[in-house]
Amino acid sequence: MRRGAVVGLAPLLVAACGRLQGFGGEAPPLVSFEVVFQGDLAPLRPAGVSDEHALRVALVWGAQWLTEPFCVLPAESPEAAAVIDAGCRDPFGFVPAVVSVSVPIAVDVPATLTLSQLPAADVMVGDVTARVAYATLVVFDDRDDTGTLELSRPRRPPFEFESERGFQPGRPDSLDIIYGASFVTMTAPDQRVAYREGAFDTASAFYPRAGCDPPLPGFSVLAAGGFSAEAALAALLSGGLPPEDPATCAVSAPAETPIVIAARAPAEVQEVGCDERTDDSSIGYRRPVADLSDLASRVVACAHLPSFGTGGGSPASDLIQLVVSGRDSDRCKGLTHYTLRGCFEDVNCADPEWDYTANPPAWWPCGP
C-alpha cells in the first residue's frame, strides 16, 4: 500500500519539477529581540585600546555548570583563601556554552537580533516533557573581525602529558573585548532570554529564579533582581537558594520588552566569555612537571584534598595537593591541582600512575 502511494506520487513530482512553491528564499525568523546598549565606553577601554573596532551584540546560551568543591568549601588556611579568591570564578555567574548569532550595535541605538534556529538539545536542561535554555546577550568589540564572539579559557600552568590530553598552555585569549552583558551573575539584577519546551520544573537548579513566575512556553524575556552571595551560601546549606524580590521579577514576550545592557569595565564582565573544560565540579589532579618556573606569577597554597562525610574534619586522604591559580593578567580564572602521586582518573588510586613522594621536584613547596 505504501509502495503504491509512493509510485503514484512520482508523476506529480515530475510534472511539478521546477515549479514547487513556498520553498524558495530565507525562512522567516523564529523570534526577534530589541537590544539597547547604554553608557560611555571611553573611560572603560583597556590600556592600549583607543577606540572600538566593531561593536556587536551576541546571544550566548548558558551551560549547566557546577564549581569545584575547593572553591566553595571553607578554606583551611589564609593561603587557600587567597588561591580561592584569585583562581575561582563566581559560583553563581553565567557560564557560556554556545555562542549563537550576533549583529552590529551602537551606543544608544536600538538593535534587532533575530534567531532562525531553536537552541540545540545540548543547552536545554530537563527532559523532553519539561526543559529550558537560558541565554545572555553580550556586547563586545569584535577586534578580529570574525563576526562572532570567541570564548577564552583559563591559562593553566603546564603538567606532564599535557599534549596527550588536549591541554594547550599557550592558547591565547580571545581578542574580543566584552563591554557588557544582560545576565552576568545571579547575585546581580539580570535580563535573560529563555526558551521553554513543555512544562516547567520549579525545582530545577539551572540559573533558578526562586519566587519568580516561570518563563513562557517558547521564547520569553525574564528579569530578576538577584540576591547576595552571603545569603545564597547560607541558603545552600538547607538545599536551596534565596527567593528573589517579587517586585524585581518579570516575564514577557520578546516583542514587549527591550533588553537594556549597561556598559561596564571589561574586567567586571569578562567571565561571561570564559569557557570551562568541565561542568560537573570534577577535579583533574595532575602530575607535577620537573621544572615549574612561573609560580612567582601565580597564587599557590598547599591543602588537603576536599573531604565529604569523612567526619571530624579529617581529610579524605593523606595526600597534600598544591593548588595553583592563574596569573593576574589572565582573562579567565582557573585552578590547577598537583599531587605527588595519583592517577589521571582517580587521585587516590591503589596503583598510581606517578609517585614522587620519595623524591619530589626541587620546586615542590608542600609536604609529601
HELIX and SHEET records of a PDB file:
HELIX    1   1 ARG A    2  ALA A   15  1                                  14    
HELIX    2   2 ALA A   42  LEU A   44  5                                   3    
HELIX    3   3 PRO A   69  CYS A   71  5                                   3    
HELIX    4   4 PRO A   78  GLY A   87  1                                  10    
HELIX    5   5 ALA A  121  VAL A  123  5                                   3    
HELIX    6   6 SER A  163  ARG A  165  5                                   3    
HELIX    7   7 ALA A  229  LEU A  236  1                                   8    
HELIX    8   8 PRO A  246  THR A  248  5                                   3    
HELIX    9   9 PRO A  254  GLU A  256  5                                   3    
HELIX   10  10 PRO A  266  VAL A  269  1                                   4    
HELIX   11  11 GLN A  270  GLY A  273  5                                   4    
HELIX   12  12 LEU A  295  SER A  297  5                                   3    
SHEET    1   A 3 ALA A 111  LEU A 115  0                                        
SHEET    2   A 3 VAL A  31  GLN A  38 -1                                        
SHEET    3   A 3 ILE A 259  ALA A 262  1                                        
SHEET    1   B 4 PRO A  96  PRO A 104  0                                        
SHEET    2   B 4 LEU A  55  GLY A  62 -1                                        
SHEET    3   B 4 ALA A 130  ASP A 141 -1                                        
SHEET    4   B 4 VAL A 125  ASP A 127 -1                                        
SHEET    1   C 4 PRO A  96  PRO A 104  0                                        
SHEET    2   C 4 LEU A  55  GLY A  62 -1                                        
SHEET    3   C 4 ALA A 130  ASP A 141 -1                                        
SHEET    4   C 4 ILE A 177  ALA A 181 -1                                        
SHEET    1   D 6 PRO A  96  PRO A 104  0                                        
SHEET    2   D 6 LEU A  55  GLY A  62 -1                                        
SHEET    3   D 6 ALA A 130  ASP A 141 -1                                        
SHEET    4   D 6 ASP A 190  GLY A 198 -1                                        
SHEET    5   D 6 GLY A 218  ALA A 224 -1                                        
SHEET    6   D 6 ALA A 250  SER A 252 -1                                        
SHEET    1   E 4 TYR A 285  ARG A 286  0                                        
SHEET    2   E 4 LEU A 335  TYR A 338  1                                        
SHEET    3   E 4 ILE A 320  ARG A 327 -1                                        
SHEET    4   E 4 ARG A 298  HIS A 304 -1                                        
SHEET    1   F 2 ARG A 341  GLY A 342  0                                        
SHEET    2   F 2 TRP A 354  ASP A 355 -1                                        
END                                                                             
